[in-house]
Amino acid sequence: MSSTPEVYLDTASAARLHPAARDTLLAALERGYADPRRLHGAGRDARLLLDNARAVIAECLDVRPDEVGLTSSGTDAVHRGLLGLTAATGRDGIVHSAVEHSSVLHAAQWRPSPVHASIAVDATGRVDLLALTEAARTPGVGVVALQSANQEVGTLQPVDEAELPDGVPLLTDAAAAIGHVPLPRSWSVLTGSAHKWGGPAGVGVLVVRRGTRWQNPFPGEDGLDGSGGFANVPAALAAAAALQAVLAEQEEVASRQFRQVARLRAVAAALPDAEVVGDPERRLPHLVTFSCLYVGGDEIVSALARRGYGVASGSACTASTLEPSHVLAAMGALTHGNVRVSLACDTTDEQVEGFCTVLPEVVARIRKDAGL
């Protein structure tokens, strides 16, 4: 292993805890330990902190505080969002793009329906809007799920261009996009995950617009407040602080990352027998995925780790299963030998150039050792 500190380039999986979140978390641990549902002093104090966290998150997302619910994860938020919409309408059908996060696919599998539909995408990962709209008109469809940006290849989806029939709500998984790009507005339910934007793990966000028919699909009280069980008040407050800080610097960071990723894309595209995937323009600023023939993605990841660079391979949400990426397969892209690089907010140009120097060497060495 390299003796130098690792350059962490896997923030699409989980970002480091933002300094604002760390400071807030430590302070909140002293005050936010009690049950916010209790009427004693410590409980009221915890309630105040929790309400403040929801208010800050609401302001950051330009929604009402009473539209914001906190869950145990982004996956939990997606499950509650999707299944809560179908439960409220009595229509179980879920229409979704073929490149949605596995949490969407698992929700559809958990509640089978003959009118579930997976909508094809083009080679960049952009959904077929006409097919999506047509499928949404099928009797029995209760919700459409369309992510704001793809967590594996970075392609932005045309959420605001979707014209769905009346009575069919839209759930937008914004976990990959929050803190990186402006969010779409034409949704009924929005979900996110704090550890993607520099907050602590274990905090998901479920936003349900006022007037949307939604109910808690799992045992417990109805409504957004307390839908995830006992609230982790310090973590919620830290998540809010991180989101506020990240959004304040979003434009500046995104501009730098767009330029850095353009450099990474050019170097990856110049590799022999390699393919850079995802939309080159309508994309997340900090993420690039490429695939190399004749090389295993895990081999590249391990070799890069030895050189001091931490990146990801395989499906962004199911890499541990060793199954091919359903996202890359839906795009018709090479599913073998893929690598995802996602920059941190403080990744420097020097670190990017160092990676660009090491990458061709690593790929060439692996192929040479394999006799290619």
C-alpha positions as CSV (number, residue, x, y, z in Angstrom):
1,M,0.0,0.0,0.0
2,S,1.1,3.6,-0.6
3,S,2.7,5.3,2.4
4,T,1.1,8.6,1.4
5,P,-2.4,9.6,2.6
6,E,-5.1,8.2,0.3
7,V,-6.8,10.6,-2.1
8,Y,-10.4,9.8,-1.6
9,L,-12.3,9.8,-4.9
10,D,-15.5,7.9,-3.9
11,T,-17.8,10.7,-2.5
12,A,-20.7,9.4,-4.6
13,S,-20.7,6.5,-2.2
14,A,-20.2,8.6,0.9
15,A,-18.7,12.0,1.5
16,R,-16.4,12.9,4.4
17,L,-18.2,14.5,7.3
18,H,-18.3,18.3,6.5
19,P,-16.5,20.4,9.1
20,A,-19.7,22.3,9.8
21,A,-21.5,18.9,10.5
22,R,-18.7,17.8,12.8
23,D,-18.8,20.9,14.9
24,T,-22.6,20.9,15.1
25,L,-22.7,17.2,15.9
26,L,-20.4,17.5,18.8
27,A,-22.3,20.4,20.2
28,A,-25.7,18.7,19.7
29,L,-24.6,15.6,21.5
30,E,-24.6,17.6,24.7
31,R,-28.2,18.8,24.2
32,G,-30.0,16.5,21.9
33,Y,-30.0,13.2,23.7
34,A,-33.6,13.2,25.1
35,D,-36.8,12.0,23.5
36,P,-38.2,15.0,21.7
37,R,-41.8,13.8,22.3
38,R,-41.4,14.3,26.1
39,L,-42.5,17.4,27.9
40,H,-39.7,17.7,30.4
41,G,-36.9,20.2,29.9
42,A,-34.5,17.9,28.1
43,G,-37.2,16.6,25.9
44,R,-38.3,20.2,24.9
45,D,-34.7,21.0,24.2
46,A,-34.4,18.0,21.9
47,R,-37.6,19.0,20.2
48,L,-36.3,22.5,19.6
49,L,-33.2,21.2,18.0
50,L,-35.1,18.7,15.8
51,D,-37.5,21.4,14.6
52,N,-34.6,23.6,13.9
53,A,-32.9,20.9,11.8
54,R,-36.1,20.4,9.8
55,A,-36.5,24.1,9.3
56,V,-32.9,24.5,8.0
57,I,-33.3,21.5,5.6
58,A,-36.6,22.9,4.4
59,E,-35.1,26.3,3.7
60,C,-32.2,24.7,1.8
61,L,-34.6,22.7,-0.3
62,D,-37.1,25.6,-0.7
63,V,-40.0,23.7,0.9
64,R,-42.1,24.0,4.0
65,P,-40.8,22.6,7.3
66,D,-44.0,20.5,7.7
67,E,-43.3,18.9,4.3
68,V,-39.9,17.5,5.6
69,G,-39.6,14.1,7.2
70,L,-36.5,12.5,8.6
71,T,-35.8,8.8,8.1
72,S,-33.0,6.3,8.9
73,S,-31.5,6.5,5.4
74,G,-32.0,7.5,1.8
75,T,-33.1,4.0,1.0
76,D,-35.7,4.2,3.8
77,A,-36.9,7.5,2.4
78,V,-37.4,6.0,-1.1
79,H,-39.3,3.0,0.3
80,R,-41.5,5.1,2.5
81,G,-42.1,7.6,-0.3
82,L,-42.9,5.1,-3.1
83,L,-45.0,2.7,-1.0
84,G,-46.7,5.6,0.8
85,L,-47.9,7.0,-2.5
86,T,-49.2,3.7,-3.7
87,A,-50.9,3.0,-0.4
88,A,-52.6,6.4,-0.4
89,T,-53.9,6.0,-4.0
90,G,-54.7,2.3,-3.8
91,R,-52.8,1.8,-7.1
92,D,-49.8,-0.4,-6.7
93,G,-48.2,0.1,-10.1
94,I,-44.7,1.8,-10.1
95,V,-43.3,3.2,-13.3
96,H,-39.6,4.0,-13.2
97,S,-36.6,4.5,-15.4
98,A,-34.3,1.5,-16.0
99,V,-31.4,3.3,-14.2
100,E,-33.1,4.1,-10.9
101,H,-31.3,3.3,-7.6
102,S,-31.8,-0.3,-6.4
103,S,-34.0,1.0,-3.6
104,V,-36.7,1.8,-6.2
105,L,-36.3,-1.6,-7.9
106,H,-36.5,-3.3,-4.5
107,A,-39.7,-1.5,-3.6
108,A,-41.3,-2.6,-6.8
109,Q,-40.2,-6.2,-6.3
110,W,-41.5,-6.1,-2.7
111,R,-45.0,-5.0,-3.9
112,P,-45.5,-6.9,-7.2
113,S,-48.0,-5.5,-9.7
114,P,-48.8,-6.4,-13.3
115,V,-48.5,-2.8,-14.3
116,H,-45.0,-2.1,-13.0
117,A,-42.9,-0.7,-15.9
118,S,-39.2,-0.1,-16.3
119,I,-38.6,2.5,-19.0
120,A,-35.6,2.3,-21.3
121,V,-32.8,4.9,-21.5
122,D,-30.6,6.0,-24.3
123,A,-26.8,5.4,-24.5
124,T,-26.2,8.4,-22.2
125,G,-28.6,7.1,-19.5
126,R,-31.4,9.6,-20.3
127,V,-34.9,8.2,-20.0
128,D,-37.3,8.0,-22.9
129,L,-39.9,10.7,-21.7
130,L,-42.6,9.7,-24.2
131,A,-42.5,6.1,-23.1
132,L,-42.4,7.2,-19.4
133,T,-45.5,9.3,-19.9
134,E,-47.4,6.6,-21.9
135,A,-46.7,4.0,-19.2
136,A,-47.9,6.5,-16.5
137,R,-51.3,6.5,-18.2
138,T,-51.8,2.7,-17.6
139,P,-54.7,2.0,-15.3
140,G,-53.4,0.9,-11.9
141,V,-50.2,3.0,-11.9
142,G,-49.9,4.8,-8.6
143,V,-46.5,6.6,-8.9
144,V,-43.7,7.4,-11.3
145,A,-40.1,7.4,-10.0
146,L,-37.5,9.4,-11.9
147,Q,-34.2,10.3,-10.3
148,S,-32.7,13.8,-10.7
149,A,-29.3,12.5,-11.5
150,N,-27.8,9.0,-11.8
151,Q,-25.5,7.8,-9.0
152,E,-23.3,5.7,-11.3
153,V,-22.7,7.7,-14.4
154,G,-23.8,11.2,-13.4
155,T,-26.4,11.8,-16.2
156,L,-29.1,14.4,-15.2
157,Q,-32.7,13.3,-15.9
158,P,-35.3,15.7,-17.5
159,V,-37.5,15.6,-14.4
160,D,-39.1,19.0,-15.1
161,E,-40.0,18.0,-18.7
162,A,-42.1,15.0,-17.6
163,E,-45.8,15.6,-18.3
164,L,-47.6,13.0,-16.2
165,P,-51.4,12.5,-16.2
166,D,-53.4,14.1,-13.4
167,G,-53.5,12.0,-10.2
168,V,-50.1,10.2,-10.8
169,P,-47.5,11.6,-8.5
170,L,-43.8,11.8,-9.2
171,L,-41.1,10.7,-6.8
172,T,-37.7,12.1,-7.4
173,D,-34.7,10.5,-5.8
174,A,-32.3,13.4,-5.4
175,A,-29.7,11.6,-3.3
176,A,-27.0,11.9,-6.0
177,A,-27.8,15.5,-6.8
178,I,-28.4,17.4,-3.6
179,G,-25.4,19.7,-2.9
180,H,-24.1,19.4,-6.4
181,V,-26.6,20.8,-8.9
182,P,-29.9,22.8,-8.8
183,L,-32.8,20.5,-8.1
184,P,-35.9,20.0,-10.3
185,R,-39.2,21.4,-9.1
186,S,-41.9,19.2,-10.8
187,W,-42.1,16.5,-8.2
188,S,-44.6,15.4,-5.5
189,V,-42.1,13.6,-3.3
190,L,-38.3,14.2,-3.0
191,T,-35.8,11.9,-1.2
192,G,-32.2,12.4,-0.2
193,S,-29.4,11.0,2.0
194,A,-27.3,13.1,4.3
195,H,-24.1,11.1,4.0
196,K,-24.0,12.0,0.3
197,W,-23.7,15.8,1.0
198,G,-21.3,15.6,4.0
199,G,-23.7,14.9,6.8
200,P,-23.6,11.9,9.1
201,A,-24.8,8.5,7.9
202,G,-28.2,7.3,9.1
203,V,-30.2,10.4,8.1
204,G,-32.5,10.3,5.2
205,V,-34.8,13.1,4.0
206,L,-38.4,12.5,2.7
207,V,-40.1,15.6,1.4
208,V,-43.8,15.3,0.6
209,R,-45.4,18.4,-1.0
210,R,-48.5,19.7,0.7
211,G,-51.6,18.3,-1.0
212,T,-49.9,15.1,-2.1
213,R,-51.8,11.9,-1.1
214,W,-49.3,10.0,1.0
215,Q,-49.6,7.8,4.1
216,N,-47.1,5.9,6.1
217,P,-46.9,2.4,4.5
218,F,-45.3,0.7,7.5
219,P,-46.5,0.0,11.1
220,G,-46.6,3.1,13.2
221,E,-48.1,6.6,13.3
222,D,-49.1,8.3,10.1
223,G,-47.5,11.5,9.1
224,L,-43.9,12.6,8.4
225,D,-43.0,13.6,12.0
226,G,-41.3,10.6,13.6
227,S,-41.9,8.3,10.6
228,G,-38.5,6.8,11.1
229,G,-38.8,5.9,14.7
230,F,-36.8,7.5,17.6
231,A,-35.2,10.6,16.1
232,N,-31.4,11.0,16.1
233,V,-31.5,14.6,17.0
234,P,-27.7,15.4,16.9
235,A,-27.3,13.7,13.5
236,A,-30.3,15.5,12.1
237,L,-28.9,18.9,13.2
238,A,-25.5,18.0,11.8
239,A,-27.1,17.0,8.5
240,A,-28.8,20.3,8.3
241,A,-25.6,22.2,9.0
242,A,-23.7,20.3,6.4
243,L,-26.4,20.9,3.8
244,Q,-26.4,24.6,4.5
245,A,-22.6,24.8,4.2
246,V,-22.5,22.7,1.0
247,L,-25.1,24.8,-0.7
248,A,-23.3,28.0,0.2
249,E,-20.3,26.9,-1.8
250,Q,-22.1,24.7,-4.4
251,E,-21.6,27.0,-7.4
252,E,-17.9,27.6,-6.8
253,V,-17.2,24.0,-6.2
254,A,-19.2,22.7,-9.1
255,S,-17.4,25.1,-11.5
256,R,-14.0,23.7,-10.4
257,Q,-15.2,20.1,-10.5
258,F,-16.7,20.4,-14.0
259,R,-13.3,21.4,-15.2
260,Q,-11.5,18.7,-13.2
261,V,-13.9,16.0,-14.5
262,A,-13.5,17.2,-18.0
263,R,-9.7,16.5,-17.6
264,L,-10.5,13.0,-16.2
265,R,-12.9,12.2,-19.0
266,A,-10.3,13.1,-21.6
267,V,-7.6,10.9,-20.0
268,A,-10.0,8.0,-19.6
269,A,-11.2,8.3,-23.2
270,A,-7.6,8.2,-24.4
271,L,-7.0,4.8,-22.8
272,P,-6.8,2.0,-25.4
273,D,-10.1,0.1,-25.6
274,A,-11.9,2.3,-23.1
275,E,-15.3,3.9,-23.0
276,V,-16.4,6.9,-20.9
277,V,-20.1,6.6,-20.1
278,G,-22.8,9.1,-19.2
279,D,-23.9,12.4,-20.7
280,P,-20.8,14.6,-21.3
281,E,-22.7,17.9,-20.7
282,R,-25.9,17.3,-18.8
283,R,-24.2,15.6,-15.8
284,L,-23.2,15.9,-12.2
285,P,-20.1,18.1,-12.0
286,H,-18.0,15.8,-9.8
287,L,-18.5,12.3,-11.2
288,V,-17.1,10.2,-14.2
289,T,-17.4,6.5,-15.0
290,F,-15.4,4.7,-17.6
291,S,-15.0,1.0,-18.6
292,C,-11.9,-0.8,-19.9
293,L,-11.9,-3.9,-22.0
294,Y,-9.8,-6.9,-20.9
295,V,-9.4,-5.5,-17.3
296,G,-11.5,-6.2,-14.2
297,G,-12.8,-3.2,-12.5
298,D,-11.8,-4.6,-9.1
299,E,-8.3,-5.1,-10.4
300,I,-8.1,-1.4,-11.4
301,V,-9.6,-0.3,-8.0
302,S,-7.1,-2.4,-6.1
303,A,-4.1,-1.2,-8.1
304,L,-5.2,2.4,-7.7
305,A,-5.6,1.9,-4.0
306,R,-2.0,0.7,-3.8
307,R,-1.0,3.9,-5.6
308,G,-2.9,6.0,-3.1
309,Y,-6.3,6.6,-4.8
310,G,-9.6,5.4,-3.5
311,V,-12.2,4.9,-6.3
312,A,-15.2,2.6,-6.8
313,S,-16.2,-0.2,-9.3
314,G,-19.3,-2.2,-10.1
315,S,-22.8,-1.0,-9.5
316,A,-22.8,2.0,-7.2
317,C,-25.5,0.4,-5.1
318,T,-24.9,-3.3,-5.4
319,A,-21.2,-3.7,-5.9
320,S,-21.0,-6.2,-3.0
321,T,-23.2,-8.6,-4.9
322,L,-20.7,-8.9,-7.7
323,E,-23.6,-8.5,-10.2
324,P,-23.2,-6.5,-13.3
325,S,-24.4,-2.9,-13.0
326,H,-28.0,-2.7,-14.1
327,V,-27.4,1.0,-15.0
328,L,-24.6,0.3,-17.4
329,A,-26.5,-2.7,-18.8
330,A,-29.6,-0.5,-19.5
331,M,-27.4,2.0,-21.3
332,G,-25.9,-0.7,-23.5
333,A,-22.5,0.1,-22.0
334,L,-19.6,-2.2,-21.1
335,T,-20.4,-3.7,-17.7
336,H,-16.9,-5.2,-17.2
337,G,-13.9,-3.3,-16.0
338,N,-15.8,-0.2,-15.0
339,V,-14.5,2.5,-12.6
340,R,-16.3,5.4,-11.0
341,V,-14.4,8.4,-9.8
342,S,-16.2,11.0,-7.8
343,L,-14.4,14.1,-6.5
344,A,-14.6,15.7,-3.0
345,C,-15.4,19.4,-2.6
346,D,-11.7,20.0,-1.7
347,T,-10.1,17.7,-4.4
348,T,-7.2,19.7,-5.8
349,D,-6.0,20.1,-9.4
350,E,-2.7,18.5,-8.3
351,Q,-4.6,15.4,-7.0
352,V,-6.5,15.1,-10.3
353,E,-3.3,15.4,-12.3
354,G,-1.7,12.8,-10.1
355,F,-4.5,10.4,-10.8
356,C,-4.4,11.2,-14.5
357,T,-0.7,10.2,-14.5
358,V,-1.2,6.9,-12.5
359,L,-4.4,5.7,-14.3
360,P,-2.8,4.8,-17.7
361,E,0.2,3.2,-16.0
362,V,-2.2,1.0,-13.9
363,V,-4.3,-0.1,-16.8
364,A,-1.2,-0.9,-18.9
365,R,0.4,-2.8,-16.1
366,I,-2.6,-5.0,-15.5
367,R,-3.0,-5.8,-19.2
368,K,0.7,-6.5,-19.5
369,D,0.6,-8.9,-16.5
370,A,-2.3,-10.7,-18.2
371,G,-0.3,-11.1,-21.3
372,L,-2.4,-8.7,-23.4
